[in-house]
């Protein structure tokens, strides 16, 4: 914020209250694509037994997400809000123009988090994002001179010997494609919320070390409580069936 100019406190005088809402990154990117009047969706505020229920519905024409690899996926339309208190903090919203004029737009009276409803569109989006982020960065380099090294053939390369050694140590389990393992894990967690690592190894038939690497991307390891020493999905990946939601 610039140090020049005076601050217009009209917002404070009018006692204007504003909401501070955290939204997913993909949602803000879709909003930026809005044309015309810039309408991005509809906000619904209702009351259930005296408690406010808020949800946002994304406009259908803004649901197509491009640029994840060479694929197009649909963003979730429904986004319920998780309401939070300001917690005794004094938060305010300011605007600044190109002429360094600063204005107080209002004081934050409500905090909230806008989360997508977990459905097939959302799960497909997350899987594609994980798959895309796991792709290695490719780098091409032009050689100034041709490669002239002569290599002698060997009976068995060192990395092959290392692979065979690990294969024996891990019960002859070979690593499957990461996306294939993710699909098996998501399918398992749709049936139950909590698993110990031994059960997940039996389900996926994967080496423990490799399986834990993947689980750290999508899961939480419980170190205490009723479900100590078990894994569960992070909140953004949860999509349980039936009454499994009540396990906690």
Backbone as CSV, one residue per row, in Angstrom:
resi,resn,N_x,N_y,N_z,CA_x,CA_y,CA_z,C_x,C_y,C_z
1,UNK,0.848,-1.193,0.000,0.000,0.000,0.000,0.880,1.239,0.000
2,UNK,0.537,2.214,-0.803,1.354,3.415,-0.916,1.287,4.236,0.355
3,UNK,2.385,4.978,0.654,2.415,5.844,1.824,1.904,7.245,1.485
4,UNK,1.639,7.499,0.211,1.205,8.819,-0.211,-0.309,8.956,-0.098
5,UNK,-0.774,10.204,0.053,-2.204,10.486,0.014,-2.918,10.180,1.304
6,UNK,-4.139,10.706,1.409,-4.955,10.476,2.582,-5.844,9.256,2.378
7,UNK,-6.319,8.722,3.488,-7.188,7.550,3.429,-8.643,8.000,3.547
8,UNK,-9.457,7.581,2.592,-10.887,7.880,2.616,-11.566,6.888,3.558
9,UNK,-12.123,7.375,4.652,-12.722,6.510,5.676,-14.242,6.435,5.570
10,UNK,-14.773,6.680,4.381,-16.226,6.630,4.188,-16.792,5.279,4.598
11,UNK,-16.066,4.197,4.251,-16.535,2.855,4.597,-16.675,2.664,6.088
12,UNK,-15.771,3.253,6.852,-15.845,3.139,8.315,-17.007,3.953,8.865
13,UNK,-17.211,5.141,8.300,-18.300,5.995,8.759,-19.654,5.351,8.490
14,UNK,-19.747,4.676,7.357,-21.014,4.027,7.003,-21.164,2.660,7.681
15,UNK,-20.144,2.272,8.454,-20.160,0.986,9.163,-20.396,-0.177,8.191
16,UNK,-19.674,-0.129,7.058,-19.826,-1.148,6.034,-19.127,-2.441,6.448
17,UNK,-19.880,-3.549,6.467,-19.315,-4.847,6.809,-19.046,-5.663,5.557
18,UNK,-17.920,-6.345,5.502,-17.575,-7.177,4.351,-17.217,-8.581,4.822
19,UNK,-17.279,-9.548,3.897,-16.902,-10.933,4.182,-15.536,-11.218,3.590
20,UNK,-14.714,-11.950,4.332,-13.422,-12.414,3.845,-13.552,-13.910,3.571
21,UNK,-13.514,-14.286,2.275,-13.789,-15.668,1.881,-12.582,-16.254,1.148
22,UNK,-12.142,-17.419,1.602,-11.060,-18.143,0.940,-11.671,-19.072,-0.115
23,UNK,-11.175,-18.986,-1.357,-11.714,-19.808,-2.443,-10.597,-20.644,-3.059
24,UNK,-10.928,-21.791,-3.674,-9.910,-22.613,-4.345,-9.264,-21.846,-5.501
25,UNK,-8.024,-22.173,-5.798,-7.295,-21.475,-6.853,-7.986,-21.613,-8.203
26,UNK,-8.463,-22.838,-8.521,-9.095,-23.038,-9.826,-10.342,-22.180,-9.973
27,UNK,-11.047,-21.921,-8.844,-12.274,-21.133,-8.903,-11.972,-19.670,-9.243
28,UNK,-10.931,-19.113,-8.627,-10.560,-17.730,-8.935,-10.100,-17.602,-10.385
29,UNK,-9.439,-18.659,-10.890,-9.005,-18.632,-12.292,-10.197,-18.676,-13.239
30,UNK,-11.238,-19.424,-12.881,-12.436,-19.471,-13.720,-13.179,-18.137,-13.677
31,UNK,-13.203,-17.489,-12.524,-13.844,-16.175,-12.413,-13.206,-15.167,-13.355
32,UNK,-11.887,-15.258,-13.507,-11.171,-14.298,-14.360,-11.571,-14.427,-15.832
33,UNK,-12.211,-15.542,-16.199,-12.612,-15.758,-17.591,-13.985,-15.160,-17.907
34,UNK,-14.659,-14.646,-16.894,-16.024,-14.122,-17.092,-16.001,-12.943,-18.063
35,UNK,-16.990,-12.898,-18.959,-17.091,-11.820,-19.938,-18.363,-11.012,-19.694
36,UNK,-18.579,-9.992,-20.501,-19.795,-9.186,-20.392,-19.868,-8.464,-19.070
37,UNK,-20.911,-8.703,-18.308,-21.117,-8.048,-17.018,-20.238,-8.647,-15.917
38,UNK,-19.537,-9.695,-16.245,-18.647,-10.300,-15.258,-19.355,-11.174,-14.245
39,UNK,-20.556,-11.651,-14.562,-21.286,-12.512,-13.623,-20.649,-13.897,-13.609
40,UNK,-20.302,-14.379,-12.424,-19.604,-15.663,-12.303,-20.458,-16.756,-11.681
41,UNK,-21.566,-16.393,-11.059,-22.403,-17.405,-10.437,-23.410,-16.788,-9.485
42,UNK,-24.008,-17.632,-8.665,-25.046,-17.163,-7.737,-24.685,-17.585,-6.315
43,UNK,-24.943,-16.669,-5.377,-24.697,-16.915,-3.959,-26.040,-17.077,-3.257
44,UNK,-26.200,-18.181,-2.549,-27.454,-18.449,-1.842,-27.210,-18.417,-0.330
45,UNK,-28.005,-17.634,0.369,-27.913,-17.546,1.826,-29.271,-17.914,2.412
46,UNK,-29.282,-18.934,3.249,-30.533,-19.368,3.870,-30.271,-19.677,5.336
47,UNK,-31.345,-19.995,6.064,-31.203,-20.337,7.474,-31.830,-21.691,7.744
48,UNK,-31.124,-22.489,8.522,-31.602,-23.805,8.916,-31.509,-23.901,10.430
49,UNK,-32.671,-23.900,11.082,-32.733,-23.915,12.549,-31.943,-22.753,13.145
50,UNK,-32.080,-21.593,12.521,-31.432,-20.393,13.019,-29.981,-20.242,12.635
51,UNK,-29.414,-21.229,11.917,-28.010,-21.188,11.509,-27.911,-20.871,10.033
52,UNK,-27.034,-19.914,9.697,-26.887,-19.500,8.306,-26.222,-20.597,7.483
53,UNK,-26.782,-20.873,6.302,-26.195,-21.804,5.347,-25.954,-21.042,4.053
54,UNK,-24.708,-21.030,3.603,-24.319,-20.258,2.430,-23.678,-21.194,1.408
55,UNK,-24.017,-20.999,0.146,-23.397,-21.786,-0.913,-23.286,-20.942,-2.177
56,UNK,-22.289,-21.287,-3.001,-22.056,-20.581,-4.265,-22.192,-21.572,-5.407
57,UNK,-22.905,-21.179,-6.474,-23.065,-22.009,-7.661,-22.381,-21.328,-8.836
58,UNK,-21.383,-21.986,-9.401,-20.620,-21.439,-10.526,-21.448,-21.486,-11.792
59,UNK,-21.389,-20.408,-12.595,-22.090,-20.390,-13.874,-21.605,-21.542,-14.758
60,UNK,-22.544,-22.177,-15.447,-22.216,-23.368,-16.232,-21.182,-23.084,-17.316
61,UNK,-21.227,-21.883,-17.929,-20.295,-21.579,-19.011,-18.858,-21.388,-18.516
62,UNK,-18.665,-21.354,-17.185,-17.320,-21.187,-16.637,-16.763,-22.481,-16.051
63,UNK,-17.424,-23.598,-16.297,-17.001,-24.854,-15.661,-15.872,-25.558,-16.408
64,UNK,-15.686,-25.270,-17.704,-14.659,-25.972,-18.483,-13.267,-25.466,-18.107
65,UNK,-12.413,-26.373,-17.627,-11.042,-26.032,-17.257,-10.096,-26.618,-18.291
66,UNK,-9.345,-25.752,-18.966,-8.372,-26.185,-19.968,-6.964,-26.108,-19.386
67,UNK,-6.041,-26.718,-20.075,-4.636,-26.547,-19.725,-4.082,-27.573,-18.773
68,UNK,-4.867,-28.599,-18.397,-4.320,-29.679,-17.572,-3.882,-30.776,-18.532
69,UNK,-2.592,-30.734,-18.879,-2.098,-31.628,-19.920,-2.744,-31.242,-21.234
70,UNK,-3.257,-32.205,-21.952,-3.973,-31.930,-23.200,-5.457,-32.248,-23.032
71,UNK,-5.944,-32.198,-21.787,-7.321,-32.591,-21.504,-8.143,-31.412,-21.001
72,UNK,-9.450,-31.556,-21.097,-10.389,-30.576,-20.554,-11.255,-31.276,-19.520
73,UNK,-11.424,-30.648,-18.379,-12.222,-31.238,-17.300,-13.205,-30.191,-16.791
74,UNK,-14.324,-30.639,-16.244,-15.340,-29.725,-15.741,-15.135,-29.474,-14.249
75,UNK,-15.172,-28.206,-13.873,-15.061,-27.843,-12.461,-16.396,-28.114,-11.757
76,UNK,-16.368,-28.416,-10.467,-17.623,-28.564,-9.714,-18.393,-27.246,-9.727
77,UNK,-19.701,-27.318,-9.773,-20.506,-26.093,-9.766,-20.900,-25.681,-8.347
78,UNK,-21.197,-26.650,-7.496,-21.672,-26.333,-6.155,-20.512,-26.191,-5.173
79,UNK,-20.556,-25.104,-4.394,-19.493,-24.830,-3.420,-20.112,-24.347,-2.106
80,UNK,-20.359,-25.240,-1.165,-20.874,-24.814,0.148,-19.808,-24.060,0.937
81,UNK,-20.243,-23.134,1.773,-19.332,-22.341,2.608,-19.193,-22.976,3.981
82,UNK,-17.990,-22.928,4.522,-17.746,-23.254,5.922,-17.557,-21.935,6.655
83,UNK,-18.493,-21.592,7.521,-18.481,-20.288,8.175,-17.507,-20.293,9.351
84,UNK,-16.792,-19.172,9.517,-15.817,-19.031,10.593,-15.968,-17.663,11.236
85,UNK,-15.573,-17.550,12.484,-15.649,-16.264,13.166,-14.391,-15.445,12.866
86,UNK,-14.486,-14.155,13.093,-13.333,-13.276,12.901,-12.314,-13.509,14.003
87,UNK,-12.757,-13.999,15.133,-11.854,-14.376,16.216,-11.192,-13.225,16.930
88,UNK,-11.913,-12.129,17.118,-11.376,-10.993,17.853,-10.383,-10.153,17.085
89,UNK,-10.116,-10.500,15.813,-9.194,-9.716,14.999,-9.912,-8.516,14.390
90,UNK,-9.151,-7.446,14.137,-9.680,-6.284,13.421,-9.111,-6.326,12.008
91,UNK,-9.922,-6.793,11.063,-9.510,-6.904,9.670,-10.304,-5.920,8.823
92,UNK,-9.653,-5.318,7.849,-10.312,-4.335,6.992,-9.880,-4.523,5.552
93,UNK,-10.697,-4.009,4.629,-10.416,-4.092,3.195,-10.185,-2.684,2.659
94,UNK,-9.042,-2.467,2.005,-8.696,-1.185,1.418,-8.583,-1.327,-0.098
95,UNK,-8.822,-0.237,-0.814,-8.577,-0.187,-2.255,-7.636,0.972,-2.532
96,UNK,-6.872,0.838,-3.606,-5.928,1.884,-3.987,-6.028,2.118,-5.486
97,UNK,-6.194,3.350,-5.905,-6.301,3.685,-7.317,-4.915,3.984,-7.889
98,UNK,-4.863,4.154,-9.215,-3.591,4.459,-9.866,-3.058,5.826,-9.450
99,UNK,-3.928,6.667,-8.926,-3.496,8.005,-8.476,-3.146,8.012,-6.987
100,UNK,-2.903,6.822,-6.421,-2.486,6.662,-5.023,-3.577,7.043,-4.026
101,UNK,-4.825,7.068,-4.452,-5.909,7.361,-3.530,-6.314,6.059,-2.827
102,UNK,-6.322,6.104,-1.511,-6.628,4.921,-0.709,-7.970,5.105,-0.019
103,UNK,-8.782,4.045,-0.055,-10.096,4.115,0.573,-10.350,2.856,1.393
104,UNK,-10.975,3.041,2.542,-11.395,1.917,3.376,-12.771,1.480,2.909
105,UNK,-12.848,0.275,2.349,-14.115,-0.223,1.808,-15.017,-0.791,2.897
106,UNK,-14.442,-1.329,3.937,-15.259,-1.891,5.003,-14.439,-2.719,5.973
107,UNK,-15.089,-3.124,7.046,-14.454,-3.938,8.088,-14.972,-5.369,7.974
108,UNK,-14.073,-6.340,8.096,-14.447,-7.750,7.972,-15.299,-8.166,9.171
109,UNK,-16.521,-8.610,8.877,-17.432,-9.040,9.943,-17.669,-10.553,9.915
110,UNK,-17.220,-11.207,8.832,-17.443,-12.651,8.713,-16.335,-13.265,7.869
111,UNK,-15.799,-14.393,8.323,-14.832,-15.148,7.535,-15.480,-16.465,7.117
112,UNK,-15.068,-16.962,5.949,-15.639,-18.216,5.453,-14.658,-18.870,4.492
113,UNK,-14.859,-20.165,4.278,-14.076,-20.906,3.292,-15.025,-21.547,2.299
114,UNK,-14.802,-21.248,1.020,-15.639,-21.780,-0.058,-15.016,-23.086,-0.544
115,UNK,-15.711,-24.205,-0.284,-15.163,-25.508,-0.657,-16.045,-26.184,-1.703
116,UNK,-15.431,-26.916,-2.643,-16.242,-27.611,-3.648,-16.972,-28.801,-3.046
117,UNK,-18.173,-29.040,-3.541,-18.878,-30.256,-3.148,-18.152,-31.432,-3.779
118,UNK,-17.870,-32.465,-2.995,-17.106,-33.609,-3.505,-18.009,-34.478,-4.370
119,UNK,-17.725,-34.463,-5.677,-18.471,-35.288,-6.618,-17.509,-35.823,-7.670
120,UNK,-18.032,-36.471,-8.705,-17.167,-37.077,-9.713,-16.329,-36.034,-10.439
121,UNK,-16.913,-34.875,-10.739,-16.156,-33.816,-11.418,-14.964,-33.379,-10.578
122,UNK,-15.201,-33.204,-9.279,-14.118,-32.755,-8.400,-13.026,-33.821,-8.276
123,UNK,-13.414,-35.081,-8.099,-12.433,-36.145,-7.974,-11.615,-36.288,-9.251
124,UNK,-12.272,-36.143,-10.414,-11.552,-36.225,-11.686,-10.556,-35.074,-11.820
125,UNK,-10.982,-33.871,-11.399,-10.103,-32.701,-11.442,-8.864,-32.920,-10.579
126,UNK,-9.048,-33.412,-9.335,-7.926,-33.608,-8.428,-6.973,-34.685,-8.953
127,UNK,-7.527,-35.756,-9.519,-6.672,-36.812,-10.045,-5.811,-36.293,-11.194
128,UNK,-6.419,-35.488,-12.079,-5.665,-34.951,-13.209,-4.607,-33.963,-12.738
129,UNK,-4.916,-33.184,-11.696,-3.925,-32.251,-11.165,-2.745,-32.986,-10.553
130,UNK,-3.031,-34.073,-9.814,-1.963,-34.874,-9.216,-1.123,-35.525,-10.307
131,UNK,-1.785,-36.068,-11.324,-1.080,-36.718,-12.418,-0.183,-35.723,-13.155
132,UNK,-0.699,-34.510,-13.379,0.073,-33.494,-14.094,1.275,-33.034,-13.274
133,UNK,1.074,-32.856,-11.952,2.167,-32.379,-11.108,3.273,-33.415,-10.937
134,UNK,2.945,-34.692,-11.156,3.942,-35.746,-10.984,4.768,-35.987,-12.239
135,UNK,4.411,-35.331,-13.354,5.172,-35.508,-14.588,6.529,-34.817,-14.462
136,UNK,7.599,-35.486,-14.854,8.930,-34.851,-14.759,9.085,-33.724,-15.771
137,UNK,9.811,-32.697,-15.355,10.090,-31.593,-16.277,11.112,-32.054,-17.303
138,UNK,10.813,-31.796,-18.574,11.713,-32.221,-19.648,12.610,-31.066,-20.067
139,UNK,13.877,-31.372,-20.259,14.850,-30.350,-20.628,15.663,-30.859,-21.805
140,UNK,15.669,-30.095,-22.886,16.467,-30.454,-24.059,17.690,-29.549,-24.119
141,UNK,18.816,-30.126,-24.520,20.066,-29.376,-24.586,20.810,-29.739,-25.852
142,UNK,21.240,-28.723,-26.573,21.975,-28.944,-27.801,23.452,-29.188,-27.488
143,UNK,23.985,-30.276,-28.048,25.382,-30.626,-27.812,26.287,-29.890,-28.785
144,UNK,27.402,-29.352,-28.267,28.346,-28.626,-29.119,29.202,-29.574,-29.944
145,UNK,29.378,-30.782,-29.454,30.196,-31.749,-30.179,29.566,-33.125,-30.044
146,UNK,29.781,-33.992,-31.000,29.180,-35.334,-30.918,29.782,-36.155,-29.801
147,UNK,29.007,-37.080,-29.288,29.474,-37.974,-28.229,30.365,-39.038,-28.837
148,UNK,31.568,-39.130,-28.338,32.533,-40.077,-28.915,32.953,-41.172,-27.944
149,UNK,32.365,-41.158,-26.743,32.741,-42.180,-25.758,32.357,-43.571,-26.252
150,UNK,33.222,-44.512,-25.997,32.944,-45.905,-26.328,32.568,-46.662,-25.063
151,UNK,31.452,-47.350,-25.102,30.986,-48.071,-23.927,31.083,-49.577,-24.179
152,UNK,31.634,-50.261,-23.220,31.737,-51.705,-23.326,30.458,-52.354,-22.808
153,UNK,29.975,-53.360,-23.486,28.769,-54.040,-22.997,29.047,-54.767,-21.686
154,UNK,28.062,-54.780,-20.821,28.188,-55.479,-19.539,27.073,-56.505,-19.428
155,UNK,27.319,-57.519,-18.635,26.346,-58.601,-18.499,25.063,-58.105,-17.833
156,UNK,25.229,-57.228,-16.844,24.042,-56.715,-16.143,24.393,-55.356,-15.546
157,UNK,23.586,-54.352,-15.843,23.862,-53.006,-15.355,23.609,-52.902,-13.854
158,UNK,24.280,-51.906,-13.239,24.178,-51.733,-11.790,22.756,-51.444,-11.348
159,UNK,22.033,-50.628,-12.145,20.665,-50.311,-11.725,19.744,-51.515,-11.822
160,UNK,20.066,-52.450,-12.739,19.272,-53.677,-12.814,19.506,-54.544,-11.575
161,UNK,20.779,-54.599,-11.152,21.091,-55.364,-9.950,20.422,-54.755,-8.722
162,UNK,20.415,-53.395,-8.649,19.783,-52.721,-7.528,18.275,-52.987,-7.526
163,UNK,17.670,-52.953,-8.719,16.232,-53.215,-8.839,15.901,-54.627,-8.367
164,UNK,16.729,-55.597,-8.769,16.498,-56.978,-8.363,16.623,-57.132,-6.846
165,UNK,17.611,-56.410,-6.257,17.796,-56.499,-4.808,16.571,-55.954,-4.070
166,UNK,16.090,-54.782,-4.506,14.903,-54.191,-3.867,13.677,-55.062,-4.083
167,UNK,13.624,-55.680,-5.248,12.478,-56.536,-5.563,12.392,-57.714,-4.594
168,UNK,13.564,-58.277,-4.261,13.596,-59.395,-3.319,13.246,-58.921,-1.907
169,UNK,13.781,-57.749,-1.520,13.528,-57.217,-0.178,12.051,-56.915,0.036
170,UNK,11.388,-56.468,-0.988,9.995,-56.033,-0.856,9.012,-57.097,-1.340
171,UNK,9.452,-58.339,-1.269,8.537,-59.427,-1.594,8.175,-59.489,-3.057
172,UNK,9.127,-59.171,-3.907,8.917,-59.227,-5.360,7.787,-58.327,-5.822
173,UNK,7.625,-57.207,-5.132,6.616,-56.229,-5.546,7.271,-55.196,-6.453
174,UNK,6.741,-55.022,-7.658,7.244,-54.007,-8.584,6.317,-52.800,-8.547
175,UNK,6.894,-51.635,-8.691,6.096,-50.406,-8.644,5.153,-50.316,-9.842
176,UNK,3.885,-50.049,-9.555,2.909,-49.803,-10.617,2.903,-48.318,-10.951
177,UNK,2.239,-47.948,-12.048,2.096,-46.536,-12.425,1.398,-45.776,-11.294
178,UNK,1.868,-44.558,-11.020,1.335,-43.775,-9.897,-0.172,-43.570,-10.017
179,UNK,-0.651,-43.265,-11.219,-2.085,-43.031,-11.397,-2.892,-44.291,-11.098
180,UNK,-2.324,-45.450,-11.465,-3.008,-46.725,-11.180,-3.111,-46.947,-9.674
181,UNK,-2.040,-46.611,-8.943,-2.065,-46.755,-7.482,-3.071,-45.776,-6.864
182,UNK,-3.107,-44.529,-7.378,-4.077,-43.546,-6.879,-5.502,-44.041,-7.062
183,UNK,-5.786,-44.627,-8.222,-7.139,-45.140,-8.482,-7.504,-46.229,-7.468
184,UNK,-6.542,-47.114,-7.160,-6.811,-48.179,-6.189,-7.048,-47.591,-4.796
185,UNK,-6.263,-46.573,-4.441,-6.419,-45.960,-3.119,-7.747,-45.238,-2.993
186,UNK,-8.105,-44.430,-4.003,-9.388,-43.722,-3.952,-10.554,-44.704,-3.873
187,UNK,-10.442,-45.808,-4.618,-11.502,-46.821,-4.594,-11.622,-47.436,-3.203
188,UNK,-10.479,-47.703,-2.559,-10.503,-48.286,-1.217,-11.096,-47.317,-0.199
189,UNK,-10.703,-46.044,-0.274,-11.169,-45.071,0.705,-12.636,-44.676,0.487
190,UNK,-13.209,-45.044,-0.653,-14.649,-44.851,-0.830,-15.436,-45.853,0.011
191,UNK,-14.785,-46.948,0.405,-15.455,-47.999,1.186,-15.237,-47.804,2.685
192,UNK,-14.032,-47.387,3.072,-13.722,-47.173,4.480,-12.900,-45.905,4.627
193,UNK,-13.032,-45.251,5.771,-12.334,-43.985,5.980,-10.902,-44.189,6.469
194,UNK,-10.650,-45.254,7.255,-9.344,-45.441,7.875,-8.732,-46.786,7.460
195,UNK,-7.436,-46.777,7.182,-6.699,-47.996,6.857,-5.318,-47.939,7.512
196,UNK,-4.821,-49.085,7.974,-3.416,-49.118,8.364,-2.592,-49.452,7.129
197,UNK,-1.290,-49.219,7.218,-0.436,-49.347,6.037,-0.383,-50.780,5.531
198,UNK,-0.481,-51.761,6.462,-0.421,-53.167,6.051,-1.591,-53.510,5.136
199,UNK,-2.806,-53.024,5.485,-3.972,-53.304,4.653,-3.843,-52.648,3.285
200,UNK,-3.300,-51.423,3.256,-3.145,-50.721,1.975,-2.101,-51.408,1.101
201,UNK,-1.058,-51.977,1.726,-0.071,-52.741,0.961,-0.722,-53.977,0.355
202,UNK,-1.579,-54.653,1.135,-2.276,-55.845,0.631,-3.216,-55.491,-0.517
203,UNK,-3.848,-54.324,-0.429,-4.810,-53.914,-1.465,-4.105,-53.515,-2.754
204,UNK,-3.025,-52.738,-2.626,-2.362,-52.195,-3.827,-1.236,-53.072,-4.354
205,UNK,-0.702,-53.989,-3.494,0.431,-54.833,-3.868,1.655,-53.990,-4.240
206,UNK,1.850,-52.888,-3.505,2.957,-51.978,-3.789,3.977,-51.981,-2.656
207,UNK,5.247,-51.637,-2.973,6.258,-51.512,-1.912,5.848,-50.459,-0.891
208,UNK,6.183,-50.703,0.362,5.774,-49.799,1.440,6.299,-48.387,1.224
209,UNK,7.571,-48.254,0.871,8.180,-46.930,0.700,7.482,-46.145,-0.402
210,UNK,7.254,-46.807,-1.521,6.587,-46.157,-2.669,5.154,-45.780,-2.309
211,UNK,4.467,-46.665,-1.598,3.080,-46.410,-1.228,2.980,-45.221,-0.281
212,UNK,3.911,-45.106,0.675,3.897,-43.982,1.611,4.159,-42.659,0.902
213,UNK,5.005,-42.666,-0.132,5.260,-41.456,-0.904,3.969,-40.930,-1.523
214,UNK,3.172,-41.832,-2.068,1.908,-41.439,-2.701,0.891,-41.008,-1.645
215,UNK,0.845,-41.737,-0.526,-0.106,-41.414,0.539,0.151,-40.022,1.119
216,UNK,1.406,-39.607,1.179,1.705,-38.272,1.729,1.115,-37.168,0.874
217,UNK,0.888,-37.428,-0.430,0.299,-36.415,-1.322,-1.200,-36.256,-1.098
218,UNK,-1.877,-37.339,-0.701,-3.340,-37.295,-0.651,-3.918,-37.611,0.726
219,UNK,-3.073,-38.036,1.664,-3.623,-38.526,2.926,-3.036,-37.884,4.168
220,UNK,-3.623,-38.249,5.297,-3.192,-37.790,6.624,-2.909,-39.030,7.467
221,UNK,-1.756,-39.028,8.153,-1.421,-40.143,9.038,-1.772,-39.764,10.474
222,UNK,-2.662,-40.525,11.096,-3.104,-40.242,12.458,-2.108,-40.818,13.455
223,UNK,-1.550,-39.946,14.289,-0.550,-40.388,15.269,-1.131,-40.533,16.673
224,UNK,-2.390,-40.144,16.863,-3.011,-40.297,18.172,-4.523,-40.406,18.006
225,UNK,-5.215,-40.629,19.097,-6.669,-40.722,19.066,-7.159,-42.132,18.799
226,UNK,-8.467,-42.239,18.547,-9.111,-43.540,18.329,-8.520,-44.287,17.144
227,UNK,-8.149,-43.548,16.093,-7.653,-44.170,14.863,-6.143,-44.012,14.718
228,UNK,-5.435,-44.166,15.828,-3.982,-44.022,15.848,-3.330,-45.022,14.888
229,UNK,-2.244,-44.566,14.218,-1.463,-45.393,13.296,-2.255,-45.820,12.065
230,UNK,-3.201,-44.996,11.645,-3.951,-45.285,10.421,-3.865,-44.091,9.475
231,UNK,-4.183,-44.363,8.214,-4.212,-43.319,7.179,-5.659,-42.995,6.813
232,UNK,-5.906,-41.736,6.491,-7.194,-41.314,5.920,-6.924,-40.249,4.866
233,UNK,-7.909,-40.033,3.990,-7.740,-39.032,2.942,-7.806,-37.629,3.518
234,UNK,-7.118,-36.703,2.881,-7.270,-35.298,3.228,-8.698,-34.858,2.923
235,UNK,-9.188,-33.832,3.606,-10.596,-33.412,3.418,-10.967,-33.154,1.968
236,UNK,-10.040,-32.585,1.178,-10.398,-32.244,-0.200,-10.538,-33.454,-1.110
237,UNK,-10.091,-34.636,-0.652,-10.197,-35.840,-1.477,-11.283,-36.804,-0.993
238,UNK,-11.935,-36.480,0.113,-12.872,-37.444,0.711,-14.148,-37.556,-0.104
239,UNK,-14.558,-38.813,-0.312,-15.781,-39.090,-1.079,-16.290,-40.450,-0.646
240,UNK,-16.766,-40.531,0.610,-17.136,-41.822,1.175,-18.557,-42.214,0.781
241,UNK,-18.818,-43.519,0.884,-20.141,-44.033,0.592,-20.926,-44.229,1.888
242,UNK,-22.205,-44.012,1.766,-23.118,-44.348,2.849,-22.770,-43.706,4.156
243,UNK,-22.761,-44.512,5.242,-22.583,-43.991,6.568,-21.151,-43.997,7.034
244,UNK,-20.176,-44.187,6.113,-18.775,-44.155,6.506,-18.372,-42.785,7.003
245,UNK,-19.126,-41.730,6.659,-18.801,-40.374,7.083,-18.880,-40.211,8.594
246,UNK,-19.556,-41.137,9.270,-19.784,-40.995,10.704,-18.747,-41.755,11.514
247,UNK,-17.665,-42.237,10.845,-16.661,-43.016,11.560,-15.910,-42.208,12.580
248,UNK,-15.804,-40.868,12.340,-14.977,-40.030,13.226,-15.613,-39.869,14.579
